[in-house]
Amino acid sequence: MTGERAAIFGQFIEQLVESDVGVLEREETYRVLLEVLEDFEVKGMEGYLNIDPAFDEVWNDKYPPEVTDYEE
């Protein structure tokens, strides 16, 4: 994601966290947002993890982390 767009996205997440919008509504907003951004092939959104747990939840549902600790 380019600089200006990335800054806008970060501000959006921060303001949504500070708003009166509940977790479920934020998660739905992030799901829709990720769908739209994916359609436009926007990359680099993982840089916004750890701002809002609701975004992290949606991100991890859509892009599950790779398992690196394998049990034999």
C-alpha positions as CSV (number, residue, x, y, z in Angstrom):
1,M,0.0,0.0,0.0
2,T,1.5,3.4,-0.9
3,G,2.3,5.9,1.8
4,E,-0.8,8.2,1.6
5,R,-3.2,5.3,1.3
6,A,-1.5,3.4,4.1
7,A,-1.7,6.4,6.4
8,I,-5.5,6.8,5.6
9,F,-6.1,3.1,6.3
10,G,-4.2,3.3,9.6
11,Q,-6.2,6.4,10.7
12,F,-9.4,4.7,9.7
13,I,-8.6,1.7,12.0
14,E,-7.5,4.0,14.9
15,Q,-10.7,6.1,14.6
16,L,-12.9,3.1,14.4
17,V,-11.3,1.6,17.5
18,E,-12.0,4.9,19.4
19,S,-15.6,5.1,18.2
20,D,-18.7,3.7,19.8
21,V,-18.9,1.0,17.2
22,G,-19.0,-2.5,18.7
23,V,-16.6,-5.3,18.0
24,L,-19.0,-7.3,15.8
25,E,-19.7,-4.2,13.6
26,R,-15.9,-3.4,13.4
27,E,-15.2,-7.0,12.3
28,E,-17.9,-6.8,9.6
29,T,-16.5,-3.5,8.4
30,Y,-13.0,-5.0,8.2
31,R,-14.3,-8.0,6.3
32,V,-15.9,-5.8,3.7
33,L,-12.9,-3.5,3.5
34,L,-10.5,-6.4,3.0
35,E,-12.7,-7.8,0.2
36,V,-12.7,-4.4,-1.6
37,L,-9.0,-3.9,-1.1
38,E,-8.3,-7.5,-2.3
39,D,-10.3,-6.7,-5.5
40,F,-8.0,-3.8,-6.2
41,E,-4.9,-6.0,-5.3
42,V,-3.9,-3.6,-2.5
43,K,-1.1,-5.2,-0.5
44,G,0.7,-4.4,2.8
45,M,-2.3,-4.4,5.1
46,E,-0.7,-6.8,7.6
47,G,1.3,-3.8,8.8
48,Y,-1.9,-2.7,10.6
49,L,-2.1,-5.7,12.9
50,N,-2.1,-5.1,16.7
51,I,-4.0,-1.8,16.4
52,D,-7.5,-3.4,16.9
53,P,-8.1,-6.9,18.0
54,A,-11.2,-7.0,15.8
55,F,-9.0,-6.3,12.7
56,D,-6.5,-9.0,13.8
57,E,-9.4,-11.5,14.1
58,V,-10.7,-10.8,10.6
59,W,-7.2,-10.8,9.1
60,N,-6.3,-14.1,10.7
61,D,-9.6,-15.6,9.5
62,K,-8.9,-14.5,5.9
63,Y,-5.2,-15.1,6.0
64,P,-4.4,-17.8,8.6
65,P,-0.9,-17.6,9.9
66,E,1.4,-20.4,8.7
67,V,2.3,-23.0,11.3
68,T,6.0,-23.1,11.8
69,D,6.2,-25.4,14.9
70,Y,5.4,-28.8,13.6
71,E,5.0,-31.8,16.0
72,E,6.5,-35.0,14.7
